[in-house]
Amino acid sequence: AVDNAVTEVVALDSLGKMNAPKWLNNHMVIGMDDHDDGDIVTASELVIFDITSGEKVYLTHSTDRHEMYPIPFPDGKTIAFKTADSKLFTAKIKIRK
């Protein structure tokens, strides 16, 4: 039996709109800011949010593809993501301290 397994719940309302969030490290969350017309995705960018500073940074600003569903690698420096047309990509990210 597990007693008192959840000791604290914190709402991350300050993330704003972020879909498919994943923890990048202990204080950063990566996700996507996507938009659709009710049928298809019309825009999607990858975004990273630092929960300690409250800073939100867009990692992508593409006009030719819609980046979606980021997955961080265990090294914390690489992510994988797919596009709306199901192409897979990896990207190196550099976190400024």
Disulfide bonds with the S-S distance in Angstrom:
none
